[in-house]
Amino acid sequence: MKVLVDDWLQAANLTTGKLFRRVNKNGKAWGEGLTEKAIWRVVREYARKAGIEKLAPHDIRRYAESRTCRIKTRPSWLRACEMVSDIGSANDAA
């Protein structure tokens, strides 16, 4: 996962700010970043395409934590999952 994130950061020439960005038709990253809600919509759409109908934001966090339980510090991508989980949980409660 880290290799993919590092490749994206290099390809998009990102050194600061949010990880997830819009990509224009020429393949260039632009804007200040996507909101947590926008990321959740994309994740939910692709989960449905994969046949996963009942995906909750907490499922993503739980899966990520199970894969990183041996790491002593929480990587930034896991913190991003937690933010998406918090947003999704608030949306589910509304």
URQUIDA-V989253 format. One record per run of one state. SS is the DSSP state (~ for helix, > for strand, _ for the rest). FROM is the first residue (numbers start at 1). LEN is the number of residues. If there is no record, write none. Layout:
ss=SS from=FROM len=LEN
ss=SS from=FROM len=LEN
This chain:
ss=_ from=1 len=1
ss=~ from=2 len=10
ss=_ from=12 len=10
ss=> from=22 len=2
ss=_ from=24 len=5
ss=> from=29 len=2
ss=_ from=31 len=5
ss=~ from=36 len=14
ss=_ from=50 len=7
ss=~ from=57 len=11
ss=_ from=68 len=8
ss=~ from=76 len=18
ss=_ from=94 len=1
